[in-house]
Amino acid sequence: MDNNKLQEIIESYLDDVSDLSVSGRDCNFSIKIVSKDFTNMSILQRHKSIMKLFSDLLQSGELHAISLDLKSPSEA
C-alpha cells in the first residue's frame, strides 16, 4: 500500500477537501484531512466515515494501522 493509493480513495469519497496529507509506509499510515464534509459531524462520525473506506484493506491485512486527524475548515 502506498500514500497515493490512500489519497485516491479519500479524494473519491469526499467532495470538498481543502487539505489532505497521507504519511507512512508499509501498512501504517497517518492521515490528516480538512474538509467541509466534516462540518456538523461528531469526531466519531468523521472517523467512522473514513474508516469504512479502508475496512477491506484492514481485514485483508494490507493496512494494519491508521491514525486520523479529521477537521472541518473552521477547526483547522
KOLLOMAR-889965 format. One record per residue (C-alpha): x, y, z; chain; residue in one letter. Coordinates in pm, whole numbers, plus 50000, padded with zeros to 5 digits. Layout:
BEGIN
NODE    px    py    pz unit code
NODE     X     Y     Z    A    A
...
END
This chain:
BEGIN
NODE    px    py    pz unit code
NODE 50000 50000 50000    A    M
NODE 50128 50347 49922    A    D
NODE 50035 50703 50013    A    N
NODE 49897 50784 49668    A    N
NODE 49651 50494 49673    A    K
NODE 49514 50602 50012    A    L
NODE 49487 50961 49892    A    Q
NODE 49295 50849 49581    A    E
NODE 49049 50652 49794    A    I
NODE 48983 50953 50018    A    I
NODE 48952 51201 49731    A    E
NODE 48700 50978 49557    A    S
NODE 48481 50981 49870    A    Y
NODE 48497 51341 49995    A    L
NODE 48358 51628 49791    A    D
NODE 48531 51928 49946    A    D
NODE 48885 51872 50074    A    V
NODE 49093 52181 50150    A    S
NODE 49389 51992 50297    A    D
NODE 49489 51627 50273    A    L
NODE 49814 51465 50377    A    S
NODE 49899 51098 50399    A    V
NODE 50223 50984 50556    A    S
NODE 50361 50647 50647    A    G
NODE 50476 50331 50478    A    R
NODE 50417 49960 50457    A    D
NODE 50091 49911 50646    A    C
NODE 50094 50201 50900    A    N
NODE 49971 50545 50797    A    F
NODE 49876 50885 50939    A    S
NODE 49608 51076 50756    A    I
NODE 49519 51442 50808    A    K
NODE 49212 51583 50637    A    I
NODE 49045 51923 50647    A    V
NODE 48710 51913 50470    A    S
NODE 48377 52093 50470    A    K
NODE 48226 51745 50461    A    D
NODE 48310 51716 50834    A    F
NODE 48108 52025 50932    A    T
NODE 47834 51935 51182    A    N
NODE 47973 51583 51226    A    M
NODE 48098 51448 51557    A    S
NODE 48453 51317 51582    A    I
NODE 48315 50963 51596    A    L
NODE 48104 51015 51281    A    Q
NODE 48409 51153 51098    A    R
NODE 48625 50859 51196    A    H
NODE 48358 50605 51103    A    K
NODE 48305 50767 50763    A    S
NODE 48675 50748 50677    A    I
NODE 48749 50410 50836    A    M
NODE 48473 50243 50635    A    K
NODE 48670 50333 50321    A    L
NODE 48952 50110 50440    A    F
NODE 48762 49822 50601    A    S
NODE 48851 49572 50327    A    D
NODE 49219 49670 50334    A    L
NODE 49228 49640 50713    A    L
NODE 49060 49299 50708    A    Q
NODE 49300 49170 50444    A    S
NODE 49600 49291 50643    A    G
NODE 49719 49519 50364    A    E
NODE 49669 49801 50615    A    L
NODE 49745 49748 50980    A    H
NODE 49709 50086 51149    A    A
NODE 49567 50423 51053    A    I
NODE 49592 50738 51262    A    S
NODE 49333 51002 51169    A    L
NODE 49325 51379 51225    A    D
NODE 48995 51499 51078    A    L
NODE 48879 51861 51096    A    K
NODE 48634 52100 50939    A    S
NODE 48778 52424 50796    A    P
NODE 48662 52625 51099    A    S
NODE 48858 52391 51330    A    E
NODE 49179 52391 51126    A    A
END
